[in-house]
Amino acid sequence: MPRWLAEAVAVPAAAQAAVTPVLVLMSGQLSLVAVPANLLAGPAVAPATLLGFAAALIAPVWPEAAQVLVIPAGYAVGWIIMVARWAVNLPLATVPWPGGLAGLGLLALVAVGAALVLRRRVWRAVVLTVAGGALVAVLVLRPIAASWPPRAWLMVVCDVGQGDGMVIAAGPGQGVVVDAGPDPVMMDRCLRRLGITDVPLLILTHPHADHVDGLPGVFRGRRVGAVVVSPQHTATRHPSRLSADLSRRRVPQWTAHPGTRWRLGPSEVTVLAPDPTKGQSNGQGEGSAINNSSVVVHVRWRAGSALLSGDIETEAQRDLLRGPLPRADILKVPHHGSPRQDPAFFSAVGPRAALISVGADNDYGHPAQPTVAILHRLGAHVYRTDRSGDLAVVDHDGRLAVLTRGR
């Protein structure tokens, strides 16, 4: 390797080696593209910093000159942003890794093993050959076989385990997030795969842990415009913590009201329930009252519509049947497909596809076989995150279709 190239690679490689333990402790993942991304972005850092600083200094006394300086600074910053977006969207840009001290210990063992192996010239050649072949397979062969996210995606149900986390398309780099799942790392990864850097609206259907504990993953490196919560969200231990967190982040918190509508990019989102003027719909099990207070939204696109029903159970489903319940092509099945479903509710919605966000081998028996059987009898095609990974709703020749990322 030429000396100048070795020196150029050494600096970002050393920097990445220094911060990798911190990243493992904080996020439980490793970056495989940080060094090449830093090499590409590095030349633009100095002009962006120096020109931006100079513009800030002279702007109060000579604004015209400052406007001239920020033009090349803007181009430099634009290059850095473009490199970052390219890098994060590469296949295997980040790989999962155990978090905490266990992950740090495993990283140390791998580093020691790699150092011992790479000391021998023969092994270095073998490792470089294998790494080169893997790089070709990942960057060339895999994108040819399949890419994610699919073009013209309108909504994605993220595979967040036993919980809910969904993203509705709201424009380039923007997404409306509905629930955040139980794990910040898994929610952040899904948003990164989709290239979401701006969340104009975050809807938390109800304050159970499997819907809100992944909230830090939504905020990680993203702007959040406002958060919509259920009128009954103060009934559990989570809301006070949630409200304090949103206040600290200076993010407004709105209460959902039926009829409230937002138009964001290709999506129109309308709140259907709950009605704050009515009492809670209590249920049979612990937490049923909170489940029945879930924010229910109807999403409309040019190609069709979807109903996102939180964790509502039979009581809240019957309440919706008393009003003007719109039909939908896609149904996000309530409460991970639990047995507490009203067949009349499914029939009134009339979905062609039913999406179930559920964790593999969960302890709740979700989805319940009777629930799946009802959907099949109605002619709905059932998709499950525990079997198919992320589920994407796309516009396919003017009609909605569902694509799966696969496990």
C-alpha positions in Angstrom: 0.0 0.0 0.0 1.4 3.5 -0.9 2.6 5.4 2.2 0.3 8.4 1.5 -2.7 6.0 1.3 -1.8 4.3 4.5 -1.4 7.6 6.3 -4.8 8.8 5.0 -6.5 5.6 6.2 -4.7 5.5 9.5 -6.4 8.7 10.9 -10.1 7.7 10.4 -9.3 4.1 11.3 -7.7 5.2 14.6 -10.6 7.6 15.3 -13.1 4.8 14.6 -11.2 2.4 16.9 -11.4 4.9 19.7 -15.1 5.5 19.5 -16.2 1.9 18.7 -16.3 0.8 22.3 -18.5 3.8 23.1 -20.9 3.0 20.3 -21.1 -0.6 21.5 -22.0 0.5 25.0 -24.6 3.1 23.8 -26.3 1.5 20.8 -25.3 -2.2 20.5 -24.1 -2.0 16.9 -21.0 -1.7 14.8 -20.4 0.4 11.8 -18.7 -1.1 8.8 -18.7 2.0 6.6 -17.4 4.6 9.0 -13.8 4.7 7.8 -14.5 5.0 4.0 -17.3 7.5 4.8 -14.9 9.6 6.8 -12.3 9.4 4.1 -14.8 10.7 1.5 -16.2 13.4 3.8 -12.9 14.5 5.4 -11.8 17.0 2.6 -15.0 19.0 3.1 -14.8 19.3 6.8 -12.1 22.0 6.9 -13.7 24.4 4.4 -17.2 23.9 5.9 -15.9 24.7 9.4 -13.6 27.6 8.5 -15.9 29.3 6.0 -18.9 28.9 8.3 -17.0 30.3 11.3 -15.8 33.2 9.2 -19.3 33.9 8.0 -20.6 33.9 11.6 -17.9 36.4 12.7 -18.5 39.0 10.0 -22.2 38.6 9.5 -23.1 41.3 12.2 -20.9 43.9 10.5 -20.9 42.9 6.8 -23.8 40.6 6.0 -23.3 40.8 2.3 -19.8 39.2 2.6 -21.2 36.6 5.0 -23.7 35.6 2.4 -20.9 35.1 -0.2 -18.9 32.9 2.3 -21.8 30.6 3.2 -22.3 29.6 -0.5 -19.1 27.4 -0.7 -19.6 26.4 3.0 -23.0 25.2 2.0 -21.6 23.1 -0.8 -19.1 21.5 1.6 -21.8 20.7 4.1 -24.0 19.3 1.3 -21.2 16.9 0.3 -20.8 15.7 3.9 -24.6 15.1 4.1 -24.6 13.3 0.8 -21.8 11.0 1.9 -23.6 10.3 5.2 -26.8 9.4 3.5 -25.0 7.2 1.0 -23.1 5.4 3.7 -26.1 4.7 6.0 -28.1 3.3 3.2 -25.4 0.7 2.2 -26.3 -2.9 2.9 -24.8 -3.9 6.3 -23.8 -0.3 7.0 -24.3 -1.2 10.6 -24.4 -4.7 12.1 -26.0 -5.7 15.4 -23.7 -6.4 18.3 -24.4 -7.2 22.0 -24.6 -4.0 24.0 -23.3 -3.1 27.4 -20.2 -4.6 29.1 -20.8 -8.1 27.5 -20.6 -6.6 24.1 -17.5 -4.6 25.1 -15.8 -7.8 26.3 -16.7 -9.7 23.1 -15.3 -6.8 21.1 -12.0 -6.9 23.0 -11.7 -10.7 22.4 -12.4 -10.2 18.6 -9.8 -7.4 18.5 -7.1 -9.5 20.2 -7.9 -12.5 17.9 -7.7 -10.3 14.8 -4.4 -8.9 16.0 -2.9 -12.3 16.5 -4.2 -13.6 13.1 -3.1 -10.5 11.1 0.5 -10.7 12.4 1.2 -13.6 9.9 1.5 -12.6 6.3 -0.2 -15.7 5.0 -3.2 -15.1 7.2 -3.4 -11.5 6.2 -3.7 -12.5 2.6 -6.5 -15.0 3.4 -8.4 -12.5 5.5 -8.1 -9.8 2.8 -9.3 -12.2 0.1 -12.3 -13.3 2.2 -13.1 -9.7 3.1 -12.9 -8.6 -0.5 -15.2 -11.4 -1.6 -17.7 -10.5 1.1 -17.6 -6.9 0.1 -18.3 -7.7 -3.5 -21.2 -10.0 -2.4 -22.7 -7.3 -0.1 -22.3 -4.3 -2.3 -22.9 -5.8 -5.8 -24.7 -9.2 -5.6 -27.1 -8.4 -2.8 -28.4 -5.1 -4.2 -29.1 -6.9 -7.5 -31.0 -9.7 -5.7 -33.1 -7.4 -3.5 -33.1 -3.8 -2.1 -34.7 -2.3 0.9 -36.7 -0.2 1.2 -38.7 -0.9 -1.9 -39.5 2.0 -4.3 -42.7 3.8 -3.8 -43.1 2.6 -0.2 -46.0 4.2 1.6 -45.9 2.5 5.0 -43.6 0.1 6.8 -44.4 -2.1 9.8 -41.0 -2.4 11.5 -39.9 -5.7 13.0 -39.4 -4.5 16.5 -40.2 -7.8 18.3 -43.2 -8.0 20.6 -44.5 -4.5 20.1 -45.6 -2.0 17.5 -43.5 0.4 15.4 -44.7 1.8 12.1 -43.5 4.5 9.6 -45.8 6.3 7.2 -44.2 8.1 4.2 -44.3 11.8 4.6 -41.9 13.0 1.9 -38.2 12.5 1.1 -36.3 11.6 4.3 -39.5 12.1 6.3 -41.9 9.7 8.0 -44.8 9.8 10.4 -43.9 7.3 13.2 -46.8 5.4 14.8 -45.5 3.8 18.1 -41.9 3.1 18.8 -41.7 -0.5 19.9 -40.0 -1.8 23.0 -36.4 -1.4 21.9 -34.7 1.9 20.9 -32.0 0.1 18.9 -34.4 -1.9 16.8 -36.6 1.2 16.1 -33.6 3.3 15.2 -32.3 0.6 12.8 -35.7 0.4 11.0 -35.7 4.2 10.5 -32.1 4.2 9.3 -33.0 1.5 6.7 -35.8 3.7 5.5 -33.5 6.8 5.4 -35.7 8.7 7.8 -34.0 11.8 9.2 -37.1 13.9 10.0 -40.2 12.9 11.9 -42.8 15.7 11.5 -45.3 13.7 13.6 -45.0 10.9 16.1 -48.2 9.2 17.2 -48.1 7.1 20.4 -51.3 5.1 20.4 -51.1 4.3 24.1 -48.5 4.3 26.9 -47.6 0.6 27.2 -43.9 -0.3 27.2 -44.1 -2.3 24.0 -45.3 0.8 22.2 -43.2 3.6 23.9 -40.0 2.3 25.3 -38.3 2.5 22.0 -38.8 6.3 21.9 -35.1 7.2 22.3 -34.4 5.3 19.0 -36.8 7.7 17.2 -35.0 10.8 18.5 -31.6 9.4 17.8 -30.2 11.9 15.2 -33.6 13.0 14.1 -35.9 16.0 14.4 -39.4 15.3 15.8 -42.0 17.9 15.1 -44.8 17.0 17.6 -46.1 14.0 19.5 -49.7 12.9 19.6 -50.9 10.9 22.6 -54.2 9.4 23.7 -56.5 11.4 26.0 -56.2 8.7 28.6 -52.4 8.5 28.6 -52.2 9.8 32.1 -53.6 6.6 33.6 -50.2 4.8 33.8 -46.7 5.4 35.1 -45.3 6.2 31.6 -46.9 9.5 30.8 -45.2 11.6 33.5 -41.8 10.3 32.3 -42.9 10.8 28.7 -44.1 14.3 29.3 -40.9 15.2 31.1 -38.8 13.8 28.3 -40.7 15.7 25.6 -40.5 18.9 27.6 -36.8 18.4 27.9 -36.5 17.9 24.2 -38.8 20.9 23.6 -41.2 18.8 21.5 -44.9 19.8 21.7 -47.4 17.2 22.9 -50.9 17.1 21.4 -53.9 15.2 22.5 -55.6 13.1 19.8 -59.2 14.2 18.9 -61.4 12.3 16.4 -61.5 14.2 13.0 -58.0 15.7 13.3 -56.3 15.3 10.0 -52.8 15.9 8.7 -51.6 15.9 5.0 -48.0 14.9 4.9 -46.3 14.0 1.6 -48.3 11.2 -0.1 -50.2 10.4 3.1 -53.4 11.7 4.7 -53.7 10.7 8.4 -57.0 11.1 10.2 -57.7 10.3 13.9 -60.8 8.1 14.4 -60.6 7.4 18.1 -60.7 7.6 21.1 -63.4 10.2 21.8 -62.3 12.2 24.9 -65.9 13.1 25.7 -66.8 9.4 26.3 -65.6 7.3 29.2 -63.0 4.6 29.0 -64.0 1.2 27.5 -63.0 -1.2 30.2 -62.1 -4.8 29.3 -61.6 -8.1 30.9 -57.8 -8.2 31.5 -55.2 -6.1 33.2 -54.3 -3.2 30.9 -57.4 -3.6 28.8 -58.7 -0.1 29.6 -55.5 1.4 28.4 -55.5 -0.8 25.3 -59.1 0.4 24.5 -57.9 4.0 24.7 -55.5 3.5 21.8 -55.3 6.2 19.2 -56.8 4.7 16.0 -55.9 6.4 12.7 -57.0 6.0 9.1 -54.3 6.6 6.5 -55.3 7.3 2.9 -53.1 7.3 -0.2 -53.9 7.7 -3.9 -53.7 3.9 -4.3 -55.8 2.9 -1.2 -56.0 3.1 2.6 -55.0 1.5 5.9 -56.4 1.4 9.4 -53.9 1.4 12.3 -55.8 0.2 15.3 -53.2 0.2 18.2 -54.2 -2.4 20.8 -58.0 -1.8 20.9 -59.9 -4.8 22.1 -63.6 -5.9 21.5 -65.1 -3.1 23.6 -63.4 -0.3 21.6 -63.9 -2.1 18.3 -67.7 -2.1 19.0 -67.6 1.6 19.8 -66.0 2.2 16.4 -68.8 0.1 14.7 -71.4 2.6 16.1 -69.8 5.4 14.1 -68.8 5.9 10.5 -66.0 3.4 10.4 -64.2 3.7 7.0 -63.2 0.6 5.1 -59.5 0.0 4.4 -57.4 -2.1 2.1 -54.8 -2.7 4.8 -55.5 -3.5 8.5 -52.9 -3.3 11.2 -54.4 -6.0 13.4 -55.2 -4.8 16.9 -53.1 -6.0 19.9 -50.7 -8.2 18.0 -53.5 -10.6 16.9 -54.8 -11.3 20.5 -57.9 -13.4 20.8 -60.0 -10.4 22.0 -61.3 -9.4 18.6 -64.8 -8.7 17.2 -65.3 -10.5 13.9 -67.9 -7.8 13.0 -65.1 -5.2 13.2 -62.9 -7.1 10.8 -65.8 -7.5 8.4 -66.7 -3.8 8.5 -63.1 -2.8 7.7 -62.9 -5.4 4.9 -59.1 -5.5 4.5 -57.4 -7.3 1.6 -54.2 -7.6 3.7 -53.8 -7.9 7.5 -50.5 -6.9 9.1 -49.6 -8.4 12.5 -46.6 -6.9 14.5 -45.6 -9.7 16.8 -42.5 -11.1 18.4 -41.2 -14.6 17.6 -42.0 -17.2 20.2 -43.7 -14.6 22.5 -45.2 -15.7 25.8 -48.7 -14.4 25.0 -49.7 -16.8 22.3 -49.9 -13.9 19.8 -51.3 -14.1 17.2 -54.2 -16.3 18.4 -55.2 -18.9 15.9 -58.9 -18.0 16.0 -58.0 -14.4 15.1 -55.9 -15.5 12.1 -58.7 -17.9 11.1 -61.3 -15.0 11.1 -59.0 -13.0 8.8 -58.5 -15.9 6.4 -62.3 -16.5 6.2 -62.7 -12.8 5.2 -60.2 -13.3 2.4 -57.5 -11.2 4.0 -53.8 -12.2 3.3 -52.1 -12.3 6.7 -48.5 -11.0 7.1 -46.5 -11.3 10.3 -43.3 -9.6 11.3 -42.1 -12.6 13.3 -42.0 -14.6 10.1 -41.3 -12.0 7.4 -39.4 -9.2 9.1 -40.3 -5.6 8.1 -43.5 -5.3 6.1 -43.8 -2.6 3.5 -47.0 -1.3 1.9 -46.2 0.0 -1.6 -48.0 1.5 -4.6 -48.0 -1.1 -7.3 -49.6 0.1 -10.5 -52.2 2.1 -8.7 -53.0 -0.5 -6.1 -51.6 -1.3 -2.7 -49.4 -4.3 -2.3 -47.3 -5.7 0.6 -43.6 -6.6 0.3 -41.6 -8.3 3.0 -37.9 -7.7 3.9 -37.4 -11.3 5.1 -35.5 -12.7 8.0 
